[in-house]
Amino acid sequence: MLERRLSLIAASCLLTAGCFEKEVNPRPVKTSSQVHVPGQLPSFVKLEHTKKIDWSKKVQHFASEKVELTGNPNKSAYLGPQLQVNQPEKWMWLFWKESGSLMTIAAFHKNSGTFEPILYDGTEAAIWSRNGLGSAIHGANLHTPSNVMLPKAGEWALLVYIDQKLFDVLLIDVIG
């Protein structure tokens, strides 16, 4: 009798635990005072910033101090490979701007009209912003490394904000 009760209790616990198991989110989002979850864009990121995008002006490949970069010459660029869907990569961001400390990247998907965070912190959580831009490198005034990833193939506009002001837009293609 006691064995049967223990078996029923154990089975009940297993069934209950299975019903309430958390769903795994492949793109967890970290929240803090400077990081916002999708759907909660930083307040300075505006949909109107996407209205004037000329989607034909893709990023260029160019050399700065003999280093191949991708971006908009003398404005902003990155050093890193082309993105593939859900494949994390390491990029070095470079900015031709005299000063700044907070970088925010809001990735806007052309076909779906949605924003996604592209940056990842050391725990693989998606974030909107990264504080602490470094000094001059490869001809640019500011730089910072980051992990990046996007969830969908297609055309993306990377809206680059420095200290909460729109600084540049990088148009990239993510391959599937």
Phi, psi and omega per residue, in radians:
M1 nan -0.804 -3.142
L2 -1.122 -0.700 3.110
E3 -1.060 -0.717 -3.129
R4 -1.129 -0.749 3.114
R5 -1.086 -0.787 3.132
L6 -1.100 -0.675 3.106
S7 -1.126 -0.753 3.112
L8 -1.123 -0.726 3.124
I9 -1.123 -0.787 3.130
A10 -1.087 -0.784 3.128
A11 -1.100 -0.734 3.122
S12 -1.074 -0.763 3.120
C13 -1.088 -0.770 3.141
L14 -1.102 -0.769 3.121
L15 -1.113 -0.764 3.141
T16 -1.112 -0.777 3.134
A17 -1.086 -0.688 3.125
G18 -1.137 -0.624 -3.124
C19 -1.251 -0.519 -3.061
F20 -1.840 0.201 3.135
E21 -1.098 2.394 3.139
K22 -1.187 2.461 3.041
E23 -1.348 2.415 -3.121
V24 -1.380 2.242 3.086
N25 -1.766 2.013 -3.095
P26 -1.200 -0.238 3.138
R27 -2.260 1.204 3.122
P28 -1.080 2.577 -3.120
V29 -2.068 2.232 3.140
K30 -1.493 2.469 3.096
T31 -2.079 2.453 3.037
S32 -2.837 -2.966 -3.103
S33 -1.165 -0.411 -3.121
Q34 -2.011 0.147 -3.093
V35 -2.243 2.359 -3.030
H36 -2.216 2.511 3.138
V37 -1.349 2.726 3.061
P38 -0.957 2.481 -3.055
G39 1.576 -0.345 3.053
Q40 -2.118 1.151 3.124
L41 -1.042 2.646 2.982
P42 -0.948 2.497 -3.012
S43 -1.049 -0.437 -3.120
F44 -1.458 -0.160 3.067
V45 -1.498 2.068 -3.048
K46 -2.061 2.449 3.070
L47 -1.025 -0.573 3.135
E48 -1.051 -0.422 3.094
H49 -1.144 -0.337 -3.139
T50 -1.581 -0.245 -3.029
K51 -1.181 -0.534 -3.069
K52 -1.737 0.228 -3.116
I53 -1.223 2.245 3.018
D54 -1.649 1.715 -3.027
W55 -1.155 -0.163 3.110
S56 -1.450 -0.220 -3.100
K57 -1.660 1.291 3.138
K58 -1.221 2.874 3.069
V59 -1.030 2.700 3.110
Q60 -1.935 2.734 3.000
H61 -1.749 2.203 -3.099
F62 -2.597 2.831 3.130
A63 -1.816 2.420 3.016
S64 -2.339 2.060 -3.052
E65 0.897 0.811 3.081
K66 1.143 0.307 3.094
V67 -1.978 2.246 3.123
E68 -1.322 2.128 -3.139
L69 -2.125 2.866 3.066
T70 -2.196 2.252 3.132
G71 2.755 -2.568 3.109
N72 -1.962 1.906 -3.039
P73 -0.893 2.415 3.125
N74 1.059 0.372 3.084
K75 -2.308 -1.306 3.080
S76 -2.629 2.671 -3.109
A77 -2.794 3.012 3.024
Y78 -2.401 2.698 3.051
L79 -1.979 1.927 -3.101
G80 2.918 2.983 -3.089
P81 -1.352 2.901 3.020
Q82 -1.147 2.485 -3.114
L83 -1.386 2.497 2.976
Q84 -2.027 2.618 -3.088
V85 -0.897 2.247 3.072
N86 0.944 0.434 3.077
Q87 -1.922 1.904 3.137
P88 -1.154 2.466 3.104
E89 -2.361 2.851 3.047
K90 -1.853 2.269 3.080
W91 -2.182 2.621 2.930
M92 -1.888 2.072 3.112
W93 -1.529 2.407 3.119
L94 -2.268 2.430 -3.098
F95 -2.330 2.314 3.045
W96 -1.660 1.391 -3.098
K97 -2.576 2.469 -3.042
E98 -1.144 -0.642 -3.110
S99 -2.669 2.863 3.117
G100 2.768 2.706 3.133
S101 -2.337 -0.550 -3.094
L102 -1.889 2.096 3.084
M103 -1.832 2.254 3.039
T104 -2.159 2.315 3.080
I105 -2.122 2.055 3.065
A106 -1.892 1.950 -3.115
A107 -1.549 2.130 -3.092
F108 -1.929 2.102 -3.119
H109 -1.510 2.130 -3.040
K110 -1.031 -0.850 -3.037
N111 -1.284 -0.681 -3.096
S112 -1.568 -0.327 -3.119
G113 1.194 0.490 -3.116
T114 -1.977 2.680 3.038
F115 -1.702 2.533 3.049
E116 -2.420 2.574 2.958
P117 -1.292 2.518 3.132
I118 -1.913 -0.410 -3.069
L119 -1.457 2.598 3.085
Y120 -2.288 2.481 3.080
D121 -1.590 -3.022 -3.084
G122 -1.140 -0.272 -3.141
T123 -1.722 0.154 -3.124
E124 1.220 0.387 3.057
A125 -1.593 2.388 3.117
A126 -1.247 2.392 3.120
I127 -2.359 2.738 3.108
W128 -1.560 -0.623 -2.960
S129 -2.270 2.745 3.095
R130 -2.442 2.236 -3.121
N131 -1.676 2.539 3.051
G132 1.710 1.324 3.070
L133 -1.477 2.345 -3.096
G134 -1.447 -3.128 -3.067
S135 -1.371 -3.016 -3.056
A136 -1.063 2.462 3.065
I137 -2.784 2.507 3.092
H138 0.876 0.605 3.095
G139 1.555 -0.246 3.113
A140 -1.552 2.711 -3.130
N141 -1.390 -0.572 -3.065
L142 -2.308 2.673 3.079
H143 -2.715 2.816 2.984
T144 -2.801 2.461 3.046
P145 -1.513 2.755 3.033
S146 -2.823 2.854 2.930
N147 -1.650 2.470 -3.108
V148 -2.349 2.655 3.083
M149 -2.914 2.543 3.056
L150 -2.294 2.612 -2.982
P151 -1.579 -0.129 -3.060
K152 -2.390 2.608 3.023
A153 -1.354 2.807 3.057
G154 2.159 -2.895 -3.113
E155 -1.542 2.320 -3.134
W156 -2.240 2.461 2.969
A157 -1.852 2.081 3.092
L158 -1.637 1.801 3.132
L159 -1.436 2.019 -3.050
V160 -1.747 2.073 3.095
Y161 -1.964 2.324 3.015
I162 -2.020 2.169 -3.105
D163 0.878 0.783 3.031
Q164 1.221 0.288 3.076
K165 -2.102 2.352 3.112
L166 -1.043 2.146 -3.093
F167 -1.880 -0.710 -3.072
D168 -2.844 2.917 3.059
V169 -2.295 2.172 3.096
L170 -1.871 2.139 -3.128
L171 -1.748 2.051 -3.084
I172 -2.215 2.845 2.998
D173 -1.961 2.290 3.054
V174 -1.808 2.249 -3.095
I175 -1.674 2.598 -3.050
G176 -1.576 nan nan
